[in-house]
């Protein structure tokens, strides 16, 4: 317990951290009875005011049934009850909550009761407030740290050396001791590792692991974003050494074991700047009038063996990360860009899903297995789109036929209740120095949808195949990509939001909501508010995750869905490849209970990658407009919060914020009930989608923030 926890003079309120401090005494001594005096002695409450506060706290804990009061002055914690384990998520205000699967309410953790827990740590909590309201808990144990390395700025004042974290929500100030600066100087960004956090210390102690450089350069900022999410941009030397031994020449004995597709027309369709090619499509017209379509996926499992250094590192990373100006691959480039990549005019090992289809897109036969292919042509999405639209090409007949069937598959899927979301991605055109010179909105066209539909088909059919009981009538251990039905409360909010635009969303049941949403989106596709409405639809949906229990995929309207088609950049796909290979070979499955932990890890790392990618985009937005301070732009309100209006500028697609207190002419406040901003006196309203004119008045690349002011 910390010495001198109480100061000589005490306020009338409870000191910060009193409840967890008292609880730690009981936690270490389950079943042992303590008097009020014993507790005061153990935590150094040595004056009348502090002793009274201890007694008041003990009484409150007893009233909440956290501890048992055995006499007027005696208390004990009888058993390890009312405890839960979970991952703590901290808010910007310093409080936290534990998401409890299957529970309707999260456990709230006040700042005083967090102790030494940090964002995303796995913790053990004890409930200290049990009733009809929101359950409240106190952290009693750190089970596992989410991360122990943090990025921030080194601050040297006098004899004190601190790391000030870039993200105060996700990190803490760390004291650098015993000359552990390792070359870092005042003002530089550095990666610091926590070495110890004594119970008596307000902050942890640590040492500098790497000096990233002075803030401001793109390279330093991107490295900071990655390290802040626990993503290592550098592969360990031993993993790189292992990758270097992977050759690109195919073995004739291995080829003989595989189905040979090298003489079947095969091609890839990818972004123009892609370097790793996960998938290829083959097409063959059959004598019975049908056609055979192969979905060929890079056979990563042939090269990356379970338990190897590359495998452990791939699991640790879980996926590739795509920042604005760089890719952090899941696998070393020797594999991702060379050995595994289905590059044109090269023989490659692949794992394939081959379908015999009729003219209506019905799957009449299917086959899964290891293959060898030869890609005849590499198309960019733009090139394939031109062919679909009529440009002549040597494979134009085949591409247009495949596109025709893809459209049938898509129509069928939408009729079954899949959400019809038109993907839209903001990209930056960079100059030779890596600075943004233009913003571009990428939209999904027929060429993208062609590839998407056949990847979805392969993922679905593989999942269906592996969901069948094996010969012993046992379920096959499996990783599913699941998407739960939306929360009715969120759909209710979406309905209220749409009414602001004069649109009505029919809502009889969750089973039909996707069809109703699709009908609405189709009606407003040419309206100005369409991008905003579609964005709000996406926000109202549940998040897709990886699970071992199949609940289906709501957004795709599939009863079975897994990830099979991108093992170069997703670890889940690599596992599915291994499971499928084992099942086809009728060997005993190696995966068991560990799959649950793998699902949790890769789902968590997927969220970290998404957050890094989002922050990367925010940084480049600030970089793009930092020379435009004082300029005016038209935009629309893309978000409303208690502190301000978010406005997306139309000409450059960048988003900034107008602070409520900065809106001239009145005192404006956030109306939570009608989700609008309204003036106190003039009653002027600001709503989602309103067109406004704004001026950029401040840009902070450090905060990834663009501050705007309204031009009235």
C-alpha positions in Angstrom: 0.0 0.0 0.0 1.2 3.5 -0.7 2.9 5.3 2.2 1.6 8.8 3.1 -1.6 8.1 1.2 -3.3 10.8 3.3 -2.0 14.3 3.7 -2.2 15.9 7.2 -5.1 18.1 6.1 -8.0 16.4 4.6 -11.0 17.6 2.6 -14.5 16.5 3.4 -14.7 14.4 0.2 -13.2 11.0 -0.3 -9.6 11.1 -1.4 -8.8 9.9 -4.9 -8.3 6.2 -5.0 -9.6 5.5 -1.4 -12.0 2.7 -2.4 -9.5 0.7 -4.5 -6.8 1.2 -1.8 -9.1 -0.2 0.9 -10.3 -3.0 -1.4 -6.7 -4.1 -2.1 -6.3 -4.9 1.6 -9.3 -7.2 1.5 -8.4 -8.7 -1.9 -5.0 -9.9 -0.5 -6.7 -11.3 2.6 -9.9 -13.0 1.5 -11.8 -14.2 4.5 -9.7 -12.4 7.1 -11.5 -10.0 9.4 -10.2 -6.4 9.8 -11.2 -3.7 12.2 -11.5 -0.1 11.2 -8.3 0.5 13.1 -6.5 -2.3 11.2 -7.4 -0.8 7.9 -6.3 2.7 9.0 -3.0 1.4 10.1 -2.4 -0.5 6.8 -3.1 2.6 4.6 -1.5 5.2 6.9 -4.8 7.0 7.7 -3.3 8.6 10.9 -5.4 11.6 11.7 -9.1 11.9 12.8 -10.4 13.2 9.4 -8.8 10.5 7.4 -9.9 7.8 9.8 -13.5 9.0 9.6 -13.3 8.9 5.8 -12.0 5.3 6.0 -14.9 4.3 8.2 -17.5 6.1 6.0 -16.1 4.2 3.0 -16.2 0.8 4.8 -19.8 1.4 5.7 -20.7 2.3 2.1 -19.0 -0.8 0.8 -20.9 -2.9 3.3 -24.2 -1.3 2.3 -23.4 -2.2 -1.3 -22.7 -5.9 -0.3 -19.2 -5.6 -1.5 -17.8 -6.5 2.0 -19.5 -7.9 5.0 -19.8 -6.0 8.3 -19.2 -8.5 11.1 -19.5 -6.0 14.0 -19.8 -2.3 14.4 -16.1 -1.8 13.6 -15.1 -5.1 11.9 -15.3 -6.1 8.2 -14.2 -8.9 5.9 -14.4 -10.0 2.3 -15.7 -13.5 2.6 -15.3 -14.9 -0.9 -14.3 -14.0 -4.4 -17.8 -13.0 -5.5 -19.2 -10.2 -7.7 -16.0 -10.2 -9.7 -15.7 -10.1 -13.5 -12.9 -10.1 -16.0 -12.9 -8.0 -19.1 -11.1 -5.5 -21.2 -11.2 -1.9 -19.9 -11.9 0.9 -22.3 -11.0 4.4 -21.1 -12.8 7.6 -22.2 -11.3 11.0 -22.8 -12.7 12.1 -19.5 -10.6 9.6 -17.6 -13.4 7.1 -16.7 -13.7 3.6 -18.1 -16.1 0.8 -18.7 -15.9 -3.0 -19.1 -18.0 -4.4 -21.9 -19.6 -7.6 -20.6 -20.6 -10.0 -23.4 -24.3 -11.0 -23.1 -25.0 -8.3 -20.6 -27.3 -5.3 -21.4 -25.2 -2.9 -19.3 -21.4 -2.3 -19.2 -19.6 -1.9 -15.9 -18.7 1.7 -15.2 -15.3 2.5 -13.6 -14.9 6.0 -12.2 -11.5 7.6 -12.5 -10.9 7.1 -8.8 -11.4 3.3 -9.2 -9.2 2.7 -12.3 -6.0 2.4 -10.3 -3.1 1.5 -12.6 -5.2 0.1 -15.4 -4.6 1.5 -18.9 -6.7 1.5 -22.1 -7.5 -2.0 -23.4 -5.9 -3.8 -20.5 -7.4 -7.1 -19.4 -8.5 -6.5 -15.8 -10.4 -8.1 -13.0 -13.1 -5.9 -11.4 -15.3 -6.2 -8.4 -18.7 -4.6 -8.4 -19.1 -1.9 -5.8 -22.5 -0.7 -6.7 -25.2 -3.3 -7.4 -28.7 -2.1 -8.0 -31.2 -1.1 -10.6 -28.9 1.6 -12.0 -25.7 1.3 -13.9 -23.3 -1.3 -12.3 -20.1 0.2 -11.0 -16.9 -1.5 -10.3 -13.3 -1.1 -9.1 -10.2 -2.5 -10.7 -8.7 -5.0 -8.4 -6.1 -6.7 -10.6 -4.3 -6.2 -13.9 -4.5 -9.6 -15.6 -2.6 -8.6 -18.8 -1.4 -5.3 -20.2 -2.6 -4.5 -23.7 0.7 -2.8 -24.4 3.7 -1.6 -22.4 5.3 0.6 -25.1 4.1 4.1 -25.8 4.9 6.9 -28.2 5.2 10.5 -27.0 7.4 13.5 -26.7 10.4 13.6 -24.3 10.1 16.5 -21.8 13.2 17.3 -19.7 12.7 19.9 -16.9 15.4 20.2 -14.3 16.2 16.7 -13.2 12.9 15.2 -14.3 12.6 13.3 -17.6 9.1 12.4 -18.7 7.4 10.9 -21.8 4.2 12.9 -22.5 2.1 10.5 -24.5 0.6 11.4 -27.9 -2.7 10.0 -26.8 -3.5 10.7 -23.2 -6.5 8.4 -23.3 -4.5 5.4 -24.4 -1.3 6.1 -22.5 0.2 7.6 -19.3 3.1 9.9 -18.5 6.1 7.8 -17.9 9.1 8.8 -15.8 12.5 8.0 -17.4 15.0 7.0 -14.7 18.6 6.0 -14.3 19.9 7.5 -17.5 17.6 5.4 -19.7 17.2 8.1 -22.4 19.3 6.1 -24.9 20.2 9.2 -26.9 16.8 10.9 -26.7 16.8 14.7 -26.2 14.3 17.2 -25.1 11.4 17.6 -27.6 12.0 14.4 -29.7 9.4 11.8 -30.2 10.4 8.4 -28.8 9.1 5.0 -28.1 9.3 4.2 -24.4 8.8 0.9 -22.6 7.3 0.7 -19.1 9.8 -1.3 -17.0 8.0 -1.1 -13.6 5.1 0.6 -11.9 5.5 0.5 -8.1 2.3 0.5 -6.1 3.4 3.6 -4.3 4.1 5.6 -7.5 1.7 7.9 -9.3 3.3 7.0 -12.7 5.2 4.1 -14.2 9.0 4.1 -14.8 10.4 3.3 -18.2 13.2 3.5 -20.7 13.6 4.8 -24.2 13.4 1.9 -26.7 13.7 4.0 -29.9 14.1 7.6 -30.9 11.7 8.4 -33.8 12.8 12.0 -34.5 11.4 15.5 -34.0 7.7 15.9 -34.6 6.4 17.2 -37.9 7.9 14.9 -40.6 5.5 12.5 -42.2 7.8 9.5 -41.4 7.9 10.3 -37.7 4.1 10.9 -37.5 3.3 7.7 -39.3 5.7 5.7 -37.0 4.1 7.4 -34.0 0.6 6.3 -35.2 1.8 2.7 -35.7 3.6 2.4 -32.4 0.7 4.1 -30.5 -1.5 1.2 -31.7 1.1 -1.4 -30.8 1.9 -2.1 -34.5 5.6 -2.7 -35.1 6.6 -1.4 -38.6 9.8 -3.6 -38.5 10.0 -7.4 -38.7 12.3 -9.2 -36.2 15.6 -10.1 -37.9 15.0 -13.8 -37.3 11.6 -13.6 -39.2 13.3 -11.8 -42.1 16.0 -14.5 -42.2 13.3 -17.2 -42.3 11.5 -15.4 -45.1 14.7 -15.2 -47.2 14.9 -18.9 -47.4 11.6 -19.1 -49.1 12.2 -19.6 -52.8 10.0 -18.7 -55.8 10.8 -21.8 -57.9 8.1 -24.5 -57.8 8.9 -28.1 -57.0 7.8 -30.7 -59.7 6.9 -33.3 -57.0 4.6 -30.7 -55.3 3.1 -29.7 -58.6 2.2 -33.4 -59.3 0.1 -33.4 -56.1 -2.0 -30.5 -57.3 -4.7 -29.8 -59.8 -3.1 -28.0 -62.8 -4.8 -24.9 -64.0 -1.9 -23.4 -65.9 -3.5 -23.9 -69.3 -6.9 -22.4 -68.2 -7.4 -18.6 -68.8 -6.5 -16.9 -65.6 -6.2 -13.2 -64.7 -6.1 -10.8 -61.7 -7.9 -7.5 -61.2 -6.5 -5.2 -58.6 -5.7 -1.6 -57.8 -3.2 -0.1 -60.2 -0.6 0.3 -57.5 -1.0 -3.1 -55.9 2.1 -5.2 -55.2 0.6 -8.2 -53.5 -1.9 -10.3 -55.4 -4.1 -12.5 -53.2 -6.5 -13.7 -55.7 -7.0 -14.6 -59.4 -10.0 -15.7 -61.5 -10.0 -18.4 -64.1 -12.7 -19.0 -66.8 -13.4 -22.1 -68.9 -16.4 -22.7 -71.2 -17.6 -26.3 -70.8 -19.0 -28.6 -73.4 -22.4 -28.9 -71.5 -23.0 -25.1 -72.0 -22.1 -24.2 -68.5 -18.8 -22.6 -67.5 -16.2 -23.3 -64.8 -15.1 -20.4 -62.7 -12.1 -20.7 -60.4 -11.3 -18.5 -57.5 -7.6 -19.0 -56.9 -6.1 -17.8 -53.7 -2.4 -17.4 -52.8 -1.3 -20.6 -51.0 0.3 -18.9 -48.0 -0.2 -22.0 -45.9 2.3 -23.9 -48.1 5.1 -21.5 -47.0 4.0 -20.4 -43.5 4.0 -23.4 -41.3 2.2 -23.5 -37.9 4.6 -22.5 -35.0 7.3 -21.1 -37.3 8.7 -17.6 -36.7 6.8 -16.2 -39.6 3.6 -17.8 -38.3 4.0 -16.4 -34.8 4.7 -12.9 -36.2 1.7 -13.1 -38.6 -0.6 -14.0 -35.7 0.9 -11.2 -33.6 0.2 -8.7 -36.4 -3.1 -10.4 -37.5 -3.5 -8.2 -40.6 -1.7 -5.8 -42.9 -2.1 -2.1 -42.2 -2.7 0.4 -45.0 -1.7 4.0 -44.1 -2.0 6.8 -46.6 1.7 6.6 -47.7 2.8 3.1 -46.8 1.7 -0.5 -46.1 2.8 -2.4 -43.1 2.4 -6.0 -44.3 1.4 -9.0 -42.2 4.1 -11.1 -43.9 7.6 -10.1 -45.0 7.8 -8.8 -48.5 9.7 -11.9 -49.7 6.3 -13.7 -49.3 3.7 -11.0 -49.7 5.1 -9.4 -52.8 7.1 -12.2 -54.4 6.8 -15.9 -53.4 3.0 -16.0 -52.6 1.8 -13.1 -54.8 0.0 -14.3 -57.9 2.0 -12.2 -60.2 1.4 -12.3 -64.0 3.3 -14.7 -66.2 4.5 -16.8 -63.3 3.6 -20.3 -62.1 2.2 -20.1 -58.6 0.9 -22.4 -55.9 -2.7 -21.6 -55.0 -5.6 -22.9 -52.9 -8.7 -22.8 -55.0 -12.5 -22.9 -54.9 -13.8 -24.0 -58.3 -17.4 -23.7 -59.3 -19.4 -25.0 -62.2 -22.1 -22.4 -62.9 -25.0 -22.2 -65.3 -26.0 -19.0 -67.2 -28.1 -17.9 -64.2 -25.2 -18.1 -61.7 -26.4 -21.2 -60.0 -23.7 -23.3 -58.4 -24.2 -26.8 -59.8 -20.8 -28.4 -58.8 -18.0 -27.2 -56.5 -14.5 -28.4 -55.7 -11.9 -27.2 -53.2 -8.2 -28.0 -53.2 -4.6 -27.2 -53.8 -3.7 -26.1 -57.4 -1.0 -24.6 -59.5 -1.9 -21.6 -61.8 -0.4 -19.2 -64.3 -1.9 -15.7 -64.5 -2.1 -14.7 -68.2 -2.8 -11.0 -67.5 -2.8 -8.5 -64.7 -5.7 -5.9 -65.0 -6.1 -2.8 -63.0 -9.7 -2.0 -61.9 -9.7 0.9 -64.3 -8.6 -1.3 -67.3 -11.2 -4.0 -66.5 -13.9 -1.3 -66.1 -13.1 0.1 -69.6 -13.5 -3.5 -71.0 -16.9 -3.9 -69.3 -18.0 -0.6 -70.7 -17.1 -1.7 -74.3 -13.3 -1.3 -74.9 -11.9 -4.0 -77.1 -9.5 -6.5 -75.4 -8.2 -10.1 -76.1 -10.3 -11.4 -73.2 -13.3 -9.1 -73.5 -15.8 -11.9 -74.1 -14.8 -13.8 -70.9 -14.6 -10.7 -68.8 -18.1 -9.5 -69.9 -19.6 -12.9 -69.3 -18.1 -13.1 -65.8 -19.4 -9.6 -65.1 -22.9 -10.6 -66.3 -22.9 -13.5 -63.8 -21.5 -11.3 -61.0 -24.4 -8.9 -61.5 -26.9 -11.8 -61.2 -25.2 -13.0 -57.9 -25.3 -9.5 -56.6 -29.0 -9.1 -57.4 -29.8 -12.4 -55.7 -27.9 -11.4 -52.6 -29.7 -8.0 -52.4 -33.1 -9.7 -52.9 -32.2 -12.0 -49.9 -31.7 -8.9 -47.7 -28.1 -7.9 -48.0 -27.3 -4.3 -47.4 -26.6 -2.3 -50.6 -23.8 -0.1 -49.5 -21.8 1.8 -52.2 -18.3 1.9 -50.8 -16.6 5.3 -51.0 -12.9 5.8 -50.0 -11.0 9.0 -49.7 -7.5 8.8 -51.2 -4.7 11.3 -51.5 -2.5 11.9 -54.5 1.1 12.4 -53.2 4.0 14.3 -54.7 7.6 12.9 -54.9 8.2 14.0 -51.3 5.1 12.2 -50.0 3.0 15.3 -49.4 -0.7 15.4 -50.4 -1.4 17.5 -53.5 -5.0 16.3 -54.3 -7.8 14.4 -52.6 -9.7 11.7 -54.6 -12.9 9.9 -53.8 -12.8 6.3 -55.0 -16.1 4.6 -55.6 -17.0 1.0 -56.4 -17.7 0.3 -60.0 -18.6 -2.9 -61.9 -15.0 -4.1 -62.0 -14.7 -3.9 -58.2 -18.1 -5.5 -57.8 -17.2 -8.3 -60.2 -14.2 -9.4 -58.0 -16.2 -8.8 -54.8 -19.0 -11.1 -55.8 -16.8 -14.0 -56.6 -14.7 -13.5 -53.5 -18.0 -13.5 -51.5 -19.1 -16.6 -53.2 -15.9 -18.5 -52.4 -15.9 -17.3 -48.7 -19.6 -18.4 -48.3 -19.2 -21.8 -50.0 -16.0 -22.6 -48.0 -17.8 -21.6 -44.8 -20.8 -23.8 -45.7 -18.5 -26.8 -46.5 -16.6 -26.5 -43.2 -19.8 -26.1 -41.2 -20.9 -29.6 -42.0 -20.2 -32.2 -39.3 -17.2 -34.5 -40.2 -17.4 -38.3 -40.5 -17.5 -38.6 -36.7 -20.5 -36.2 -36.6 -18.3 -33.7 -34.8 -18.3 -30.0 -35.7 -15.2 -28.9 -37.4 -13.2 -26.2 -35.4 -13.7 -23.0 -37.5 -13.3 -19.3 -37.6 -16.4 -17.4 -38.9 -16.7 -13.8 -39.9 -20.0 -12.9 -38.2 -22.1 -9.7 -38.3 -24.9 -9.5 -35.8 -28.3 -7.9 -36.3 -28.4 -4.2 -35.5 -29.4 -2.9 -32.1 -33.1 -1.8 -32.3 -32.2 1.4 -30.3 -29.7 2.4 -33.0 -32.2 1.7 -35.7 -34.6 3.9 -33.8 -32.0 6.7 -33.8 -31.4 6.2 -37.6 -35.2 6.5 -38.1 -35.2 9.8 -36.2 -32.2 11.0 -38.1 -33.8 10.3 -41.5 -37.0 12.1 -40.5 -34.9 15.3 -40.4 -34.5 15.0 -44.2 -38.1 14.2 -44.7 -37.4 10.5 -45.3 -39.3 7.7 -43.6 -37.8 4.3 -42.9 -40.3 1.5 -42.6 -39.4 -0.5 -39.6 -41.6 -3.5 -38.8 -38.9 -6.0 -37.9 -35.1 -6.4 -38.0 -35.5 -9.2 -40.5 -36.8 -6.7 -43.1 -34.9 -3.6 -42.1 -32.1 -4.2 -44.7 -34.6 -4.4 -47.6 -36.2 -1.2 -46.3 -32.9 0.6 -46.0 -31.9 -0.5 -49.5 -35.2 0.9 -50.9 -34.6 4.2 -49.2 -31.0 4.4 -50.4 -32.1 3.7 -54.0 -34.7 6.5 -53.8 -32.2 9.1 -52.5 -29.1 8.1 -54.5 -29.1 11.3 -56.5 -29.8 13.5 -53.5 -27.1 15.7 -51.8 -27.6 14.0 -48.5 -27.0 10.4 -49.8 -23.3 10.1 -48.6 -24.3 11.3 -45.2 -27.3 9.0 -44.9 -25.3 6.0 -46.1 -22.7 6.9 -43.5 -25.3 7.0 -40.8 -26.7 3.6 -41.9 -23.2 2.1 -41.5 -22.9 3.6 -38.0 -26.2 2.1 -37.0 -25.0 -1.4 -37.8 -23.2 -3.8 -35.5 -19.4 -4.4 -36.0 -18.3 -7.6 -37.8 -16.0 -9.8 -35.8 -14.3 -13.2 -35.9 -16.0 -15.9 -33.8 -15.9 -19.7 -33.5 -19.7 -19.8 -33.1 -21.6 -19.0 -36.3 -24.5 -16.5 -36.1 -24.4 -15.6 -39.8 -23.6 -12.3 -41.5 -26.5 -9.8 -41.4 -25.0 -7.3 -43.8 -24.4 -9.9 -46.5 -27.5 -11.9 -45.8 -25.4 -15.0 -45.5 -26.2 -17.8 -43.0 -22.5 -18.9 -43.3 -19.5 -16.7 -44.0 -15.8 -17.0 -43.4 -12.6 -15.3 -44.7 -10.7 -17.4 -47.2 -9.6 -15.1 -50.0 -6.9 -12.9 -48.5 -4.3 -14.9 -46.5 -1.5 -12.6 -47.5 -3.0 -9.8 -45.5 -5.3 -11.5 -43.0 -4.4 -14.2 -40.5 -8.0 -15.5 -40.2 -7.8 -16.6 -43.9 -4.6 -18.5 -43.3 -6.2 -20.4 -40.5 -9.2 -21.2 -42.7 -6.9 -22.5 -45.4 -5.2 -24.8 -42.8 -8.6 -26.1 -41.5 -9.8 -26.7 -45.1 -6.6 -28.5 -46.1 -6.9 -30.7 -43.0 -10.5 -31.5 -43.7 -9.9 -32.4 -47.3 -7.0 -34.7 -46.3 -9.2 -36.3 -43.6 -6.6 -35.7 -41.0 -7.3 -34.9 -37.3 -7.8 -31.2 -36.7 -5.1 -29.5 -34.7 -7.1 -26.4 -33.7 -9.3 -26.5 -30.6 -10.1 -24.2 -27.8 -7.3 -21.9 -28.8 -9.4 -20.6 -31.7 -11.5 -18.6 -29.3 -8.4 -16.7 -28.1 -7.2 -16.3 -31.7 -10.6 -14.8 -32.7 -10.4 -12.2 -29.9 -6.8 -11.3 -30.8 -7.4 -10.8 -34.5 -10.6 -8.9 -33.9 -8.8 -6.6 -31.5 -5.9 -6.1 -33.9 -8.3 -5.4 -36.8 -9.7 -2.5 -34.7 -6.2 -1.2 -34.0 -5.4 -1.3 -37.7 -8.6 0.5 -38.6 -7.8 3.2 -36.0 -4.3 3.6 -37.3 -5.6 3.9 -40.9 -8.2 6.5 -39.7 -5.7 8.6 -37.9 -3.3 8.4 -40.8 -6.1 9.9 -43.0 -6.8 12.6 -40.4 -3.1 13.6 -40.4 -2.9 13.9 -44.2 -6.1 15.9 -44.2 -4.5 18.5 -41.8 -1.3 18.4 -44.0 -3.4 19.1 -47.1 -5.1 22.2 -45.7 -2.4 23.7 -43.5 -1.5 26.2 -46.2 -5.2 27.2 -46.7 -5.8 28.9 -43.4 -8.1 31.9 -43.9 -9.7 30.4 -47.0 -13.4 29.9 -47.3 -15.2 26.7 -48.5 -18.7 25.4 -48.9 -19.5 22.3 -47.0 -22.2 20.3 -45.2 -22.7 19.4 -41.6 -21.5 15.8 -41.3 -21.7 15.4 -37.5 -23.2 17.1 -34.4 -21.9 16.8 -30.9 -22.1 18.6 -27.6 -19.0 20.6 -28.3 -19.6 21.5 -32.0 -20.5 20.9 -35.6 -18.4 18.7 -37.9 -18.4 20.1 -41.4 -17.1 18.2 -44.5 -15.8 20.7 -47.1 -17.1 19.8 -50.5 -14.2 20.8 -52.8 -11.5 18.9 -50.8 -13.4 16.3 -48.9 -11.7 17.2 -45.6 -13.6 17.4 -42.4 -13.2 20.0 -39.6 -15.0 21.2 -36.5 -16.9 24.4 -35.7 -16.9 25.0 -31.9 -20.4 25.9 -30.5 -19.0 28.8 -28.6 -17.5 30.1 -31.8 -20.8 30.4 -33.7 -21.6 34.2 -33.9 -24.9 35.9 -33.2 -26.2 33.9 -30.2 -25.4 31.3 -27.6 -25.9 27.9 -29.2 -26.4 24.6 -27.5 -26.8 21.0 -28.4 -30.4 19.7 -28.3 -29.9 15.9 -27.6 -33.5 15.0 -28.0 -33.8 16.3 -31.6 -30.1 16.0 -32.3 -29.6 19.5 -33.5 -27.8 22.7 -32.5 -30.1 25.7 -31.8 -29.6 29.3 -30.7 -30.9 30.3 -27.3 -32.6 33.5 -28.5 -32.8 33.5 -32.2 -33.8 29.8 -32.4 -31.7 29.3 -35.5 -31.1 25.6 -36.1 -28.2 23.6 -37.5 -29.0 20.1 -38.6 -27.3 17.1 -40.3 -26.7 17.8 -44.0 -27.2 21.6 -43.8 -25.1 23.4 -46.4 -22.9 26.0 -44.7 -19.9 28.1 -45.6 -16.8 27.9 -43.4 -13.4 29.4 -43.0 -10.3 27.5 -41.9 -8.8 29.4 -39.0 -6.5 26.8 -37.4 -4.9 23.5 -38.3 -3.0 21.2 -36.0 -1.2 18.3 -37.5 -0.2 17.2 -34.0 -3.8 16.9 -32.9 -5.0 15.8 -36.3 -7.5 18.6 -36.1 -9.0 21.2 -38.5 -10.7 24.1 -36.7 -13.4 26.0 -38.7 -15.5 29.0 -38.2 -18.9 29.7 -39.8 -19.2 32.4 -42.4 -22.7 33.9 -41.9 
